[in-house]
Amino acid sequence: MPLEELLDYTDHVYRTAARRVSWFARTFPTPSFYWKFFWVVYRASVKARKGKYGYDEWAQSSHEVLAALESVGVRAEFTGTENIRRLQSPCVFIANHMSMLETTVLPAVIQPIRNVTFVVKQSLLDYPIFRHVMRSRDPIAVTRDNPREDFKAVMEGGVERLNKGISIIVFPQTTRSDTFDPEQFNTIGVKLAARAKVPVVPIALLTDVWGNGKWIKDLGPIDPKRTVHFDFGEPIDVQGRGADEHQRIIEFIGARLKQWRGGGSDLLG
């Protein structure tokens, strides 16, 4: 069942339902999850190579990844989805970046409501199997080797897609991190929104359920004792150079992380 059908639009919240978890999944959550995850990716890749992997298929695959996480005991809570539904135009979603989880699960929440793609690092488009899926979504690729060229790619490619009605998810941090450092949170998202004359929607997320790997960063351990949180803020119209709007996004993310982590510092992992 699509995630959109599971959302309670009375309070616009999704929470993982209580469920039994098998002994194997409880004891070995990481291999149990990755077995299912790679099967989802493989089936999606087969469709993508045949040119049969569109927006609906992407949303379904993303929902299957969420279901695989929940099958090993991971709990998820998504709030603020009414702010996606109230949009009158495409937007730039701006989020902090912790793990591979948000790249694979955010489409399950956003895509059933509004067409979307990502700004991603070029290496994700070169992964075996996974590259076919990512390339089919027409993302904007950046190398992080040449800031000037990356900025140009995001501005030109982002405006082109936004003009087609496709929203963009941007992770302005220089790298994934369990901590949130505003100094490492650049302004490229608000600059893109200002140029395209579309609103920004901040996303605060806590996804350290899916750790970073020791040998392969994208494939780290799964910790079911933690909870996945997504919270979508209200749309913000960007004025001028967007400095005030950028600060509002930083404050929104920092406040949510502090809340989810029990009132401790939002900059602590």
C-alpha positions as CSV (number, residue, x, y, z in Angstrom):
1,M,0.0,0.0,0.0
2,P,1.4,3.4,-0.9
3,L,2.6,5.5,2.1
4,E,0.2,8.3,1.1
5,E,-2.7,6.0,1.9
6,L,-1.3,5.2,5.3
7,L,-0.9,8.9,6.3
8,D,-3.5,10.1,8.8
9,Y,-4.5,13.4,7.1
10,T,-6.3,14.4,10.3
11,D,-3.0,15.2,11.9
12,H,-0.7,14.6,8.9
13,V,1.4,12.1,10.8
14,Y,2.8,8.7,9.9
15,R,4.0,6.4,12.6
16,T,5.1,2.9,12.3
17,A,2.4,0.5,13.5
18,A,3.1,-2.0,16.2
19,R,4.2,-5.3,14.7
20,R,5.9,-8.6,15.5
21,V,9.5,-8.8,14.4
22,S,11.0,-12.3,13.8
23,W,13.7,-13.7,16.0
24,F,16.2,-13.5,13.1
25,A,15.5,-9.9,12.3
26,R,15.7,-8.9,15.9
27,T,19.0,-10.8,16.3
28,F,20.6,-9.8,13.0
29,P,18.9,-6.6,11.9
30,T,21.6,-5.4,9.5
31,P,21.9,-8.5,7.3
32,S,18.1,-9.1,7.5
33,F,17.5,-5.5,6.2
34,Y,20.2,-5.5,3.5
35,W,18.9,-8.8,2.0
36,K,15.5,-7.1,1.4
37,F,17.1,-3.8,0.4
38,F,19.2,-5.2,-2.3
39,W,16.3,-7.2,-3.7
40,V,14.3,-4.0,-3.9
41,V,17.1,-2.2,-5.7
42,Y,17.7,-5.1,-8.0
43,R,14.1,-5.3,-9.1
44,A,14.0,-1.5,-9.6
45,S,17.2,-1.6,-11.6
46,V,15.8,-4.2,-14.0
47,K,12.8,-2.0,-14.6
48,A,15.0,1.1,-15.0
49,R,17.2,-0.6,-17.6
50,K,14.1,-1.4,-19.6
51,G,12.9,2.2,-19.4
52,K,9.9,1.2,-17.2
53,Y,10.8,2.8,-14.0
54,G,8.8,6.0,-13.5
55,Y,7.7,8.2,-10.6
56,D,5.1,5.7,-9.4
57,E,7.6,2.8,-9.4
58,W,10.1,5.0,-7.6
59,A,7.6,5.8,-4.8
60,Q,6.7,2.2,-4.5
61,S,10.4,1.1,-4.3
62,S,11.0,3.7,-1.7
63,H,8.1,2.5,0.4
64,E,9.4,-1.0,0.2
65,V,12.7,0.2,1.6
66,L,10.8,1.7,4.5
67,A,8.9,-1.5,5.0
68,A,12.2,-3.4,5.0
69,L,13.5,-1.2,7.8
70,E,10.3,-1.6,9.8
71,S,10.5,-5.4,9.3
72,V,13.6,-5.4,11.5
73,G,12.1,-3.3,14.2
74,V,12.9,0.2,13.0
75,R,10.2,2.8,13.9
76,A,9.5,5.9,11.8
77,E,7.6,9.1,12.4
78,F,6.9,11.6,9.6
79,T,5.2,14.9,10.4
80,G,4.4,18.1,8.5
81,T,3.3,16.4,5.3
82,E,0.5,18.9,5.0
83,N,3.1,21.5,4.1
84,I,3.9,19.5,1.0
85,R,0.3,19.2,0.1
86,R,-0.4,22.9,0.4
87,L,2.2,23.9,-2.1
88,Q,0.9,25.7,-5.2
89,S,4.1,25.2,-7.2
90,P,7.3,23.0,-7.2
91,C,9.7,23.9,-4.5
92,V,13.3,23.3,-3.2
93,F,13.3,20.9,-0.2
94,I,16.3,21.7,2.0
95,A,17.4,19.1,4.5
96,N,20.3,18.1,6.8
97,H,22.0,14.9,5.7
98,M,22.8,12.0,8.0
99,S,22.7,8.7,6.1
100,M,21.7,6.8,3.0
101,L,18.2,6.4,4.5
102,E,16.9,9.8,3.5
103,T,18.0,9.3,-0.1
104,T,16.1,6.0,-0.3
105,V,13.0,6.8,1.9
106,L,12.2,10.5,1.2
107,P,10.6,9.6,-2.2
108,A,8.0,7.4,-0.4
109,V,6.8,10.5,1.4
110,I,7.1,13.2,-1.2
111,Q,6.7,11.6,-4.6
112,P,3.0,10.4,-4.1
113,I,2.2,14.1,-3.5
114,R,4.6,16.0,-5.8
115,N,7.2,15.0,-8.4
116,V,10.7,15.3,-7.1
117,T,14.3,14.5,-7.7
118,F,17.7,15.1,-5.9
119,V,20.9,16.9,-6.1
120,V,23.3,14.0,-5.7
121,K,27.0,13.3,-5.8
122,Q,28.2,11.8,-9.1
123,S,29.4,8.6,-7.4
124,L,25.8,7.6,-6.8
125,L,25.2,7.6,-10.5
126,D,28.2,5.2,-11.0
127,Y,27.2,2.5,-8.4
128,P,26.7,-0.9,-9.8
129,I,22.9,-1.7,-10.1
130,F,21.9,1.3,-8.1
131,R,23.1,3.7,-10.9
132,H,20.3,2.6,-13.2
133,V,17.6,3.6,-10.7
134,M,19.2,7.0,-9.9
135,R,19.9,7.9,-13.5
136,S,16.2,7.2,-14.4
137,R,15.2,9.9,-11.9
138,D,17.1,12.6,-13.8
139,P,18.9,14.0,-10.7
140,I,21.4,16.9,-10.7
141,A,24.9,15.5,-10.3
142,V,27.7,17.3,-8.5
143,T,31.3,16.2,-8.1
144,R,32.3,18.2,-5.0
145,D,35.7,18.7,-6.7
146,N,34.9,22.0,-8.4
147,P,32.6,24.2,-6.4
148,R,32.2,26.7,-9.3
149,E,31.0,23.9,-11.8
150,D,28.8,22.3,-9.1
151,F,27.1,25.6,-8.4
152,K,26.5,26.1,-12.1
153,A,25.1,22.6,-12.5
154,V,22.7,23.1,-9.6
155,M,21.5,26.5,-10.7
156,E,21.0,25.6,-14.4
157,G,19.8,22.0,-13.9
158,G,17.6,23.0,-10.9
159,V,15.8,25.8,-12.7
160,E,15.3,23.6,-15.7
161,R,13.6,20.9,-13.6
162,L,11.6,23.3,-11.5
163,N,10.3,24.9,-14.6
164,K,9.0,21.5,-15.6
165,G,7.2,21.1,-12.3
166,I,9.8,18.9,-10.6
167,S,10.8,19.8,-7.1
168,I,14.4,19.4,-6.0
169,I,15.8,17.9,-2.7
170,V,19.1,19.6,-1.7
171,F,21.4,18.5,1.1
172,P,23.6,21.6,1.7
173,Q,26.0,20.0,4.1
174,T,29.4,19.2,2.6
175,T,29.1,15.6,3.8
176,R,26.8,13.3,5.7
177,S,27.1,13.6,9.5
178,D,25.3,12.6,12.7
179,T,25.9,16.2,13.9
180,F,24.4,19.4,12.5
181,D,26.9,22.2,12.0
182,P,25.4,25.4,10.6
183,E,28.8,26.5,9.4
184,Q,28.8,23.5,7.0
185,F,25.3,24.2,5.8
186,N,25.7,26.2,2.7
187,T,23.1,28.5,1.0
188,I,22.9,26.8,-2.4
189,G,19.3,25.7,-1.8
190,V,17.9,29.1,-1.1
191,K,19.9,30.6,-4.0
192,L,18.3,28.0,-6.3
193,A,14.8,28.8,-5.0
194,A,15.5,32.6,-5.4
195,R,16.6,32.2,-9.0
196,A,13.7,29.9,-9.9
197,K,11.2,32.0,-7.9
198,V,9.8,29.0,-6.0
199,P,9.5,28.5,-2.2
200,V,11.7,26.4,0.0
201,V,10.5,23.7,2.4
202,P,12.8,22.8,5.2
203,I,13.1,19.2,6.2
204,A,14.6,18.2,9.6
205,L,15.6,14.6,9.7
206,L,17.1,12.2,12.2
207,T,18.2,9.0,10.4
208,D,21.1,7.6,12.4
209,V,19.2,4.4,12.4
210,W,21.2,3.7,9.3
211,G,24.8,4.1,10.2
212,N,27.7,5.0,7.9
213,G,29.8,2.0,6.9
214,K,33.4,1.4,7.8
215,W,34.4,0.2,4.3
216,I,31.5,1.3,2.2
217,K,30.1,4.5,3.7
218,D,26.6,4.0,2.3
219,L,26.2,0.5,3.8
220,G,26.5,0.8,7.5
221,P,24.8,-1.0,10.4
222,I,21.1,-0.8,11.2
223,D,20.1,0.1,14.7
224,P,16.4,-0.6,15.4
225,K,16.6,0.9,18.9
226,R,16.6,4.3,17.2
227,T,13.7,6.1,15.5
228,V,13.6,7.7,12.1
229,H,12.2,11.2,12.1
230,F,11.2,13.5,9.2
231,D,9.5,16.8,9.8
232,F,8.5,19.1,6.9
233,G,8.4,22.8,7.7
234,E,6.1,25.4,6.3
235,P,6.9,26.7,2.8
236,I,9.1,29.8,2.8
237,D,9.2,32.4,0.1
238,V,12.8,33.6,-0.5
239,Q,13.3,37.4,-0.5
240,G,16.5,39.0,-1.9
241,R,19.6,36.9,-1.3
242,G,17.8,34.6,1.2
243,A,20.0,35.2,4.2
244,D,17.0,35.4,6.6
245,E,15.3,32.4,5.1
246,H,18.5,30.4,5.3
247,Q,18.8,31.2,9.0
248,R,15.1,30.2,9.5
249,I,15.9,26.8,8.0
250,I,18.9,26.3,10.2
251,E,16.9,27.2,13.3
252,F,14.1,24.8,12.3
253,I,16.4,21.9,11.8
254,G,18.4,22.6,15.0
255,A,15.2,22.9,17.1
256,R,13.8,19.6,15.8
257,L,17.1,17.7,16.4
258,K,17.3,19.1,19.9
259,Q,13.7,17.9,20.5
260,W,14.2,14.4,19.1
261,R,17.4,14.0,21.1
262,G,15.7,14.7,24.4
263,G,16.6,18.4,24.8
264,G,20.3,18.0,24.4
265,S,22.5,20.1,22.2
266,D,21.4,19.9,18.5
267,L,25.0,19.9,17.5
268,L,25.8,16.6,19.4
269,G,25.8,13.2,17.8
